[in-house]
């Protein structure tokens, strides 16, 4: 049965391969798995239309399941299609006989005898069916069940145990299931498995897609490690991102990593589910999975591009997914468009839910305003060359979106001063509250503070020895207005 389940697994992954489905149906029949064989035979008949060999097996399978009416119906339809095929009439006669319709079976045998006067057992079957014991005795022992005979000039072989005639490709008798031969059995199984392996080999296009996925995974790992290294360096030096887009990229770093892993798992599944939803269930599953995997890898890689071309994280997946839907899958335009929209909308929903879960809905709701603020003119850095004592009054402007005002409210104050013997003091105050106080003796230092409240007045003072040259630099995300009169 190992070979049977190997073929079954292959057919599950390649539902359009009717040659392997036909092999599977025959092997399931010979393994007494009639219900499973019936399922595949019905698929073959529905998709490929009526074919004589499929019909024979289908009728024989119905017979094995004691569904005699359905077996006879299939055979009668086949006889109308192929009236010259004597084997179909024989199979119908046996089916009617076992179903208890002795007279109908005898009529069929009579027609066979008229066509073939020298038929080996037609006349005997008629005598048995219409004789004194005809209601109790089957036509003959070896004819108790209908045999799925193949068409063409194929020489049948008799079972050495019960005498039933069998297809030469059978390893066991269709009637008594005894072994028909041992010679060449191993070679036959090896050949069968080899044929399956040969058909399972990926096409050059599939190989290219697989290598692309591996390359994208490697690129994703490299970009992730590089980004985290840069983040640790910036954290160690106290540097803030140079602009809002860089701030967003830094803030979403861990979210991008999580989303990349989720996309790698979920996006291929979404392609398969979406294909079934729009009626493209005949597309090979492995092709759908590869499309989703490539899209996940490309999207993750483009998410690490410089902020100036950050729009590509949207444009590239949209264009690439359209190319897959309309080109690679070979789907009709209407269904391809629907597949493109469904899988894209589903993946976008997954991304939005993940982002909202980690950063709150405010980021998503205010994202257009955040982008508008990022492109607006305004200074986020103030640098003043002066001397002590210094007294600056400052006010930061609101960005508009509440989420950005809350999360981008950090500043860094750096001081470069000339030599001094006495301690220097840096103080940042708002109203009567001192929020930063730093005593220093060195000539260079920086201090971080958050949160800055937009619209509120702050006072920055640098005191100590008078007349000491100093450069004060204030860096933040929010735009800082001109210093108020001292």
N, C-alpha and C positions, 0 to 999 in steps of 0.2 A: 504493500500500500504506500510505501514511501514515494515511489515514482508518481502514484496518483496524486498525492497531496502536493508534490513539487509542481506538477502540471496545474493543479487547482490554484496554487499560489500565483503561478505565472499568469493564468487566465484572469485572476482577480486584478492584477496590475496591468494587464493588456486585454481589456474586454473586447477589443475589436479584432483580435486574432482568432478568427473562426476555425482555422486549421487546428490550433491547439485545443479549442473548445470541443471540436469534434473528437479528437483523440481522448480528451478527458471523459466525454460522455460514454464512449465505448468502453473505456477502462472501468468506469464506475458501474456500468451494466454488468461487466464480467466479474466485478467484485461484489455483486449482489446489492450494491448501493443504488437501488432502483429509484428511490425518491430524488436523490441527488442527480442521477442520470436524467431523470425526467425534466428537471429544471433546466439543464443545459440543452437538452434536445428541443424543448419548447422555444428557448431563445434562438437556437439555430433556425428553426422553422419560421419564427416570426420575422427574423432579420433577413434571411436569405431566401425566403419563399419555399415552396414545396420542392424538396429534393428526394429522390427515391430511397436512397440509403438512410437518410434521416427519418423518413416516414416509416421504413421498416423497423428501425430501432425504437421509434416512438411508439408504434403499435405494440411491439414486443414488450416494451416497458410497461405500458398500460396493462397488458395481459398479466405480467408478473405481479402487478399491484391489484389484480382481480377487477380491473376496470374494463370489462369486456366490451361494453357498449361503445366506449371511447376508442378502444382499439379497433373495433369493426368499422366505426365511422371513419377513422384515418385511412384504413385499408380500402374502403369503398371509394373514397375520394381519390386515392392514389391510382386505383384501377381505372377510374375515368380518365385520369391524366396519362397513364401508361397501360393501355389495355393489352398490349402485347406481352407484358411481363407476367409470365406464368407463376413466378415465385410469390407475387402479391396475392394471386388467387389461392394458392396453397395455404398461405399464411392466414387469409380470411377464413378458409374452410376450417382450419384447426381452431381458430378463435371462436367461430360459431358453434363448433362441436363442443368445446369445453364450456361455453356459455349456456349449453342446454338447448340450443336451437338446432336440433338434429336434422330436421327436414331442410332447413336453409343451408346447413353445411353440406348435406347430400346434393342439393341442387348445384352448389359451387363445384363439388367434386365431379358432378356429371358434366358440367361445362368443360372442366379440365380434361376429362376423358375424351370428350368429343374433339378437342383440339389436339390432344396427344393420345392416340389410341394405345400406344405402348407405354403409357405412364406406369411406373413401377408399383404404385399402390393406390391409384385413384379408384379402380374398380373394386378392389378389396374394401376400401373405405366406404364406398357406396353400399356394398353388401352388408357391412357391419351396421351402418347407420339405418338402413331400411329393412334389415333382417329381423328375426325374432328377438334378438338381444340388442337391437340398435339403440334402445333407449337407455341401456345400462352400460354399454361397452364403448369406450373411446375408439376412434378410428384405428389407431395402432399405438403400441407402447412408445415407439420412438417419435410419434407425432403428437404427443400429449400437450405440447406447448409450441407456439409459433416461433420459428427460427428467423432472426433477422439476416436474410441472405443478401449478399451484395450482387450488383448487376455486373454485366460484362462477361467476357470469356474467362471466368475464374473457376478453376477446378476445385470443387469442395472436397472435404475429407471427412471420413466417418469416424465417429468416436469409438475407440476400441472397447469401451465399457457398455454403452447403451445403444450404439449404432446410429445415433442422430448425426445428420450431416452438418458440418460446421464450416464457417468461413476459414480459409487457410491462415488468416492472421491471428485466430484465436489461440490462446495458450491453454484455455480450459473449455470444456464442452458447455454450450449454451444451455443444455437441458439438465445434465447430471453434474456439471462442474468438475468432472474428473480431468486430470491432466491429459492433454492431447499429445504433447511431445516434450521432451527434455532437450533434444538436440538443438543447439543454437539458441537456447533460451537466454543464456548469459549474454551472448553477443547481441541478441535482440534488445535486451534491457540497456546495455551499454550504448547501442546505437540510438535508442530512444532518448536517453538522458543527454547524449551528445548533441542530438538535434535540438533539444530544448535549450541547452547551453548556447548553441550557435545562434538561435533566435533571440536569446536573452542579451546577446552582446550589444552594448550601446552603439547607436549610430554616431558618425563623426560629429554631428551637430550636438547630440547629447553629451559626448565627451567634452566638447568645447564648453558647454554650459557648466558641466561639473568642474572643470578646471577653473572657469571664471569664478564660481562660488568659492572654491578653495583660495584663489588669489584675493578675492574680496575679504575673506575672513582674515587672511594674513595682513592685508592692508589695514583692516579695522583694528587689529591688535596693535600694530605699529602706531597708528594715529592716536589710539587711546593712551598708550604708554607715553608718547611724546607730550600729549596734552596734560597729563597728570604731572609729569616732570616739570613742565613750565609753570603749572599751578603751584607746586610746592616751592619753586624758586621765587615766584612773586610773593607768596605768603611769607617766606623767610625774609625778604627784603622790605616788606611792608608796602609794596607797590599796588596801587589800585588799577583796575582796567582803564585804558585810555579813553573809552567812550561807552555809550550806552549799549551798543551792539556787542562790544567785547565783554561788557558786564553781563549781558544776557547769556552769552556763550559760556562764560565762567560759572554763572549761577546754575545753568542747566547741564553742567558737565556730567554729574552722576545720573541725572534723568536721561540724558542721551545714551549713556551706557546701558541703563536698564531697558530703555525703549529699543535699543539695537538688539538686545538679546530676545526681548519679547517679539519683535518683528521677525526675527529669524525663525522663531517657532510658529508664530501665528499667521504670518503673511502667506506662506505656502498653503496652510489649511484654508485660509480665506479664499484663495484662488480655486481650490477644489470645490468648496461649498458654493461659491458664487457660480462656478461653471455648471454645477448641478441645478442651481436655482434658475438659471437662464436657459436651461435645456441643452447644455453642451456636455452631457454626461458621457458621451463617447470619446471625448478627448482623453488621451492617456494620462493617468494620474501622475506618473513621474514627470511628464512635461509641465503640468501645472505646478508641481512642487518646485521644479527647477526655476520656473518663472518667479515664483514668490521668493525663493532664496536669493536670486540675483537682485531682485528689487530691494530686499531687506539690506543686502550688503552694499549696494550702490547708495541707497539713502543714508545709511550710517556713515559711509565714507564722505559723502558730500556735506554732512552735518559738521565736519571739522574744517571745512574750507574757510578761508579768511572772511571776515564779516562783510567786506565790500562785495563779495559775490555770494552772500548767504542765501539769496533768492533761489540759487540752483538746487537747494535742498527740497524745494517744491517743484521746480520746473523739470529737473532731470527724471524723478520718479513718474511724473505725469506723462512725459513723452515716452519714456521707456515702457511703461505699462501699456500705453496705447500701441506701441510697436509689437509687443507680445500679443495683445488681444486681437489686433487686426492682421498681424503677419504670421507669427510663429504658430499659432493655434489653427490657422486656416478656417476660422469660423465665418459664418455669414455676417455681413456688415452690421445688421441690426442687433444680432446677438452679441457680436464682438463689442459693440458700443455699450450694450447693457452690462456685459461682463466687466468692462473697463470701469464703468461708473459704480457698479455694486462693490467690487473688491476695493476700489479706491476709497469709497465712502466708508466702508467697514473698517479699513485700516486707519483712516483719519479719525474715526470715532474712538478706536482703541488708543491712539496717540493722545487725543484730547482728554480722555478719561484718566490716563496715566499722569499727564501733566497737571491736570486739575487736582488729582489726588495728592501729588507731592507739593504743589506750590499754591493751591487754592484756585478757585475760579476767577479771581481778579486778574490773574495774568492773562488768561484767555480773553476775558471780556474787554480788558483794556489794551490788548495787544496792538490794534490799529493806532490808538493814541500814543502808545509807547514808540512805535516806529515813526510816527509824525514828530514826536518830541526829539527822537534821535537825529532826525534830519534838519531840525530847526537850528538856526544860528544862536549861539550863546556860549559864554565862557564857563567851562567847568574847572578851570585852573586860574588862580590868581597868584602873581609873583610881584613882590615889592622889594626894591633895593632901598634901604633906608639906614638909619642909625638910631641907637637907643637914646631916649626911651621912645617906644612905638605904641601908638594907640589907634587901632582900626575898628570901625564899626561896619558890620557886614550883614547882608540878608540874602538867603538863598531862595530862589524862585521855585514854585511848585511845578512839577512836570505835567500835572493834569491827572493822570491815572493814580489812584490811591495806592495801588500795589507798588508802583515804581517809587513813589514818595517814601513808602515804608521800607522797601528793600534796598534802595539805592541811596540810603541816607548816611553813608560813611564818608569821612574826610581824613586826609593825612596832612599834617602840618609839619613842614621841614624848615629848619633854621640853619643857615651857614653864617657864622659870625667871625669877626676878627679876634685876635688874641685878647684875653681879659684875665685879670687877676682875681677879681671877685666873682662870686656866683651870679648867674643870670637867671631870670625868672620868666617863664612863659605862662600866661593865664588866658583862658577862654571863658567868658562869662555870658550868661543870658539873664537879663534882669538883675536880680540880686544873687543869683545862683552861680557858683563857680563850677564849671563842668570839666575843665582841664586845668591842672596846675603842674608845672614841670620846673624843677630846679636843676640847672646843669652848669658844669664847669668846662665841658668840652666845647669845641668850636663848631661841631656838626652833630645834629641829632634830628630825629623825627618822632612824632607822636600821632597815634590814631584816635579817632573819636567817632562815635555814632550813638544815637541817631541825631542828625541835623533836622530840625523842624522847619520846613519851608514857610516863609513869610514872617518868621520870628527874627528879631534883631539880636545879633551877637556882637560881643566886644572882645577883640584880641589885643592883648597887651604884652610887650616885651620890655622888661626893665632890668636894671642892674647898674653897671658903670655907664655913665652918660658918654655919648659920642662914639660908641663902638659901632663900626660898620656891620650891617647885617642884611642878609637876603632871606626873606620869608616867602615860602611857597605853600599855597593851599591847593590841594588837589581833591576833587570829589566827582560825583556823578551828576549832581544837580547843578543847574546854571547858577552862578553866583553873580549878584548884581554889583554895580560899582560901589566902592566903599563910600559909606556915608560920611558926612563932614565930621572931622575929628573935633 
